[in-house]
């Protein structure tokens, strides 16, 4: 049965891969993003949305799922982080998601069952230097995920994905040379970084009936980084 999914963001990386996957399986996709971009080129209607200045947007009476994709990568030594850095990361990653979910909630509640997918980062579960601001913001997203999952049960499921560094335009400054890519891969027990299409497949799973037993979960497709220690 065809579903209607609202993508917040999604003009590149994991979001664009998700849009393509959902369209390929026959779902209806609508979006809200800073600009129409590649989503519009796929024939997806795109409304304006800026996580830093969130505004209300028009939605169908019923939608089956919401995926919130905007994110940041602010890697600085702690002594160089400003209050503005923390506030920006929190606004884009957490408060933007709050605004999107609140705006979509009436349409999600009108569906027979619905699914919300948010994004965290491996840096919440695995302490990493220079990640204080983004880890704090994404830690709030994980708390939000569990709280909303409890509040919206049983009709709306809420889960989050906490990937490792993934080959997306957002991460390009960290992966813009072969030595950087090789070093990043070697930090993982599975010796690889994240792939947008693989993460899109996880999103697709969480939006499908196959994941009806999942809510309040933080999935960790992170190459084993948060859970494995290999002897050298």
PEVENNOR-V734187 format. One record per residue. RES is the residue in three letters. D_FIRST is the distance of its C-alpha to the first C-alpha in Angstrom with 1 decimal. Layout:
res=RES d_first=D_FIRST
res=RES d_first=D_FIRST
//
This chain:
res=UNK d_first=0.0
res=UNK d_first=3.8
res=UNK d_first=6.5
res=UNK d_first=10.1
res=UNK d_first=12.8
res=UNK d_first=16.5
res=UNK d_first=18.8
res=UNK d_first=22.4
res=UNK d_first=24.5
res=UNK d_first=23.2
res=UNK d_first=25.5
res=UNK d_first=26.7
res=UNK d_first=26.5
res=UNK d_first=23.7
res=UNK d_first=21.9
res=UNK d_first=22.0
res=UNK d_first=20.9
res=UNK d_first=17.8
res=UNK d_first=17.1
res=UNK d_first=17.4
res=UNK d_first=15.2
res=UNK d_first=12.2
res=UNK d_first=12.9
res=UNK d_first=13.3
res=UNK d_first=9.9
res=UNK d_first=8.5
res=UNK d_first=8.2
res=UNK d_first=10.7
res=UNK d_first=13.8
res=UNK d_first=16.9
res=UNK d_first=20.0
res=UNK d_first=23.5
res=UNK d_first=26.3
res=UNK d_first=30.0
res=UNK d_first=29.7
res=UNK d_first=27.1
res=UNK d_first=28.0
res=UNK d_first=25.8
res=UNK d_first=22.6
res=UNK d_first=23.7
res=UNK d_first=24.6
res=UNK d_first=21.0
res=UNK d_first=20.2
res=UNK d_first=19.0
res=UNK d_first=20.7
res=UNK d_first=23.0
res=UNK d_first=25.1
res=UNK d_first=28.3
res=UNK d_first=28.4
res=UNK d_first=31.3
res=UNK d_first=31.4
res=UNK d_first=35.1
res=UNK d_first=35.1
res=UNK d_first=31.8
res=UNK d_first=31.1
res=UNK d_first=28.6
res=UNK d_first=25.8
res=UNK d_first=23.7
res=UNK d_first=20.0
res=UNK d_first=17.4
res=UNK d_first=17.7
res=UNK d_first=14.4
res=UNK d_first=13.2
res=UNK d_first=11.2
res=UNK d_first=13.5
res=UNK d_first=16.9
res=UNK d_first=18.8
res=UNK d_first=22.6
res=UNK d_first=24.4
res=UNK d_first=27.9
res=UNK d_first=30.6
res=UNK d_first=34.3
res=UNK d_first=36.7
res=UNK d_first=40.1
res=UNK d_first=42.3
res=UNK d_first=45.9
res=UNK d_first=48.7
res=UNK d_first=48.6
res=UNK d_first=51.9
res=UNK d_first=50.6
res=UNK d_first=47.5
res=UNK d_first=48.0
res=UNK d_first=46.6
res=UNK d_first=44.8
res=UNK d_first=43.1
res=UNK d_first=41.8
res=UNK d_first=40.8
res=UNK d_first=38.9
res=UNK d_first=37.0
res=UNK d_first=36.2
res=UNK d_first=35.2
res=UNK d_first=32.8
res=UNK d_first=31.2
res=UNK d_first=31.3
res=UNK d_first=32.1
res=UNK d_first=29.8
res=UNK d_first=26.9
res=UNK d_first=28.3
res=UNK d_first=28.4
res=UNK d_first=24.8
res=UNK d_first=23.4
res=UNK d_first=25.7
res=UNK d_first=24.7
res=UNK d_first=20.9
res=UNK d_first=21.4
res=UNK d_first=21.2
res=UNK d_first=17.8
res=UNK d_first=16.5
res=UNK d_first=18.2
res=UNK d_first=16.5
res=UNK d_first=13.0
res=UNK d_first=12.4
res=UNK d_first=12.8
res=UNK d_first=13.4
res=UNK d_first=14.9
res=UNK d_first=18.0
res=UNK d_first=19.6
res=UNK d_first=23.2
res=UNK d_first=25.7
res=UNK d_first=29.1
res=UNK d_first=31.6
res=UNK d_first=33.4
res=UNK d_first=36.5
res=UNK d_first=35.8
res=UNK d_first=36.0
res=UNK d_first=38.6
res=UNK d_first=41.5
res=UNK d_first=42.3
res=UNK d_first=45.2
res=UNK d_first=44.7
res=UNK d_first=41.3
res=UNK d_first=42.5
res=UNK d_first=40.9
res=UNK d_first=37.4
res=UNK d_first=37.4
res=UNK d_first=38.4
res=UNK d_first=35.6
res=UNK d_first=32.9
res=UNK d_first=34.5
res=UNK d_first=33.8
res=UNK d_first=30.1
res=UNK d_first=30.0
res=UNK d_first=31.7
res=UNK d_first=29.4
res=UNK d_first=26.3
res=UNK d_first=27.8
res=UNK d_first=29.1
res=UNK d_first=25.8
res=UNK d_first=23.9
res=UNK d_first=26.5
res=UNK d_first=26.6
res=UNK d_first=22.9
res=UNK d_first=22.2
res=UNK d_first=20.4
res=UNK d_first=17.8
res=UNK d_first=17.7
res=UNK d_first=18.2
res=UNK d_first=20.6
res=UNK d_first=21.6
res=UNK d_first=23.8
res=UNK d_first=24.5
res=UNK d_first=28.3
res=UNK d_first=28.9
res=UNK d_first=32.2
res=UNK d_first=33.6
res=UNK d_first=31.0
res=UNK d_first=31.7
res=UNK d_first=30.7
res=UNK d_first=32.8
res=UNK d_first=33.4
res=UNK d_first=35.0
res=UNK d_first=36.9
res=UNK d_first=40.3
res=UNK d_first=40.1
res=UNK d_first=39.1
res=UNK d_first=41.0
res=UNK d_first=43.3
res=UNK d_first=43.3
res=UNK d_first=45.5
res=UNK d_first=43.3
res=UNK d_first=40.1
res=UNK d_first=42.1
res=UNK d_first=43.5
res=UNK d_first=40.1
res=UNK d_first=38.6
res=UNK d_first=41.7
res=UNK d_first=41.3
res=UNK d_first=38.2
res=UNK d_first=38.6
res=UNK d_first=36.0
res=UNK d_first=38.0
res=UNK d_first=35.1
res=UNK d_first=33.6
res=UNK d_first=30.0
res=UNK d_first=27.7
res=UNK d_first=25.1
res=UNK d_first=22.6
res=UNK d_first=22.9
res=UNK d_first=22.5
res=UNK d_first=19.4
res=UNK d_first=17.9
res=UNK d_first=18.9
res=UNK d_first=17.2
res=UNK d_first=13.9
res=UNK d_first=14.5
res=UNK d_first=15.5
res=UNK d_first=12.3
res=UNK d_first=10.2
res=UNK d_first=10.3
res=UNK d_first=13.1
res=UNK d_first=15.3
res=UNK d_first=15.1
res=UNK d_first=18.9
res=UNK d_first=19.8
res=UNK d_first=21.3
res=UNK d_first=24.6
res=UNK d_first=24.8
res=UNK d_first=26.5
res=UNK d_first=25.4
res=UNK d_first=28.3
res=UNK d_first=27.6
res=UNK d_first=31.2
res=UNK d_first=32.8
res=UNK d_first=34.5
res=UNK d_first=36.5
res=UNK d_first=36.0
res=UNK d_first=36.5
res=UNK d_first=38.6
res=UNK d_first=42.3
res=UNK d_first=43.7
res=UNK d_first=47.4
res=UNK d_first=49.2
//
